[in-house]
Amino acid sequence: MEDSQARHVVLVSAGASHSVALLSDKVVCSWGRGEDGQLGHGDTEDILVPTLLNMLDGLKIFSIICGADHTTAYSESELQVYSWGWGDFGRLGHGNSSDVFTPQPIKALQGIKIKQIACGDSHCLAVTMLGEVQSWGRNQNGQLGLGTNEDSLAPQKIHAFEGVSVMMVAAGAEHSAAITEDGGLYGWGWGRYGNLGLGDRNDRLVPERVSSNAGQSMVLVACGWRHTITVSFSGVLYTYGWSKYGQLGHGDFKDHLSPHRLEALKDSPISQISGGWRHTMALTSDGRLYGWGWNKFGQVGIGDNIDHCSPVQVKFPQDQKVVNVSCGWRHTLAVTERRNVFSWGRGTNGQLGHGDCLDRYTPKIIEVLSSDGSDCNQIPLSRIDPVQGKIWVSPAERYALVPDETVPNQATKSLEGDSNEADVPESDVKRLRQ
């Protein structure tokens, strides 16, 4: 029988190329790409294995979530949100655009009881225990819901939800979604592929209620890069938005402008969902995990690198049941009922946590975090002294003009569906800061 007091991982979160885990004793570890300080260890080095984040010791972290290249954590005992990593557009909420290499408090949220935080590519949302929503970061398409397209360097209240109690929020690349206490579904921000669920391809600067969900009350919502996933009170899964890579799961590659029921899982009540850059994961109430969408690096986890436009079950050793899942841009993390942590997909920066930079096409156990490994008793400490590590670095100091980020002999893939869409690099080189 498992020791209920033994240290174990309770949740995981995956960013563009980094990963974090929250342990049962309220401490945090991080690993993967560290170029922008998103690991929180005071440097910019990649880390290939989970490493304890010393700077958060004693803060009793309650939740942690990755953005693309930044990370946020909430301490329930301190009533404080912390953030670190790439600071462009104010996504860290500190009132500036500086990169931060160790966890720093978001002063504007001090003393506020937080229910949930969501991080997108360049913006963040936080739901308070009062059902209010705060947003900050990039806002070029209205994804902050403030009625403008001006970035916000610090959290601001979304006044459009005045009188409406919000239960959950989600953040994509440039769009956002929310579920209210009465089961209402809302979308705002960038809507070119129908990812707002409002039946058109228009942007919205403030939250707008989705009216085409057949009267279903929603209880879960998640955003991929440019698609959205939601689950009704009865456990039925709906997806909408961009589907060039099959990430909507409807057996084709057709965009949907409003919530569309995923027929393949209609008989499997869904308890958890996660959206990646171009792939999707759904967890059933009995612990089965399904994945679909873009699979170039094996991030769907079924043993190949072929895109899948319909859900396929991800298999685990001894048919272990999954209790937590998180999609990164090109990799996926999961925790099983046996207190084991698995990862798969892109591994080029060590984001899989196996001590190497290899891609994995099927789930591989992260030994140092798993009960069938070293049982979280041999997680290495940060190698940087927090006192000596970097904290703040201004944009002027960090940012250099990158004339061309294209890797030689590696083409960029143009996105279908809109002639105005920018090319998206397939490589893992640093994205141009703009």
PEVEN-V937956 format. One record per helix or strand of 2 or more residues. SS is the DSSP state (h for helix, s for strand). FROM is the first residue (numbers start at 0). LEN is the number of residues. If there is no record, write none. Layout:
ss->SS from->FROM len->LEN
ss->SS from->FROM len->LEN
This chain:
ss->s from->8 len->6
ss->s from->17 len->6
ss->s from->27 len->5
ss->s from->46 len->6
ss->h from->53 len->3
ss->s from->60 len->6
ss->s from->69 len->6
ss->s from->79 len->6
ss->h from->87 len->3
ss->s from->98 len->7
ss->h from->106 len->3
ss->s from->113 len->6
ss->s from->122 len->6
ss->s from->132 len->5
ss->s from->151 len->6
ss->h from->158 len->3
ss->s from->165 len->6
ss->s from->174 len->6
ss->s from->184 len->5
ss->s from->203 len->6
ss->s from->217 len->6
ss->s from->226 len->6
ss->s from->236 len->5
ss->s from->255 len->6
ss->h from->262 len->3
ss->s from->269 len->6
ss->s from->278 len->6
ss->s from->288 len->5
ss->s from->307 len->7
ss->h from->316 len->3
ss->s from->321 len->6
ss->s from->330 len->6
ss->s from->340 len->5
ss->s from->359 len->6
ss->h from->366 len->3
ss->s from->379 len->2
ss->s from->391 len->2
ss->h from->394 len->4
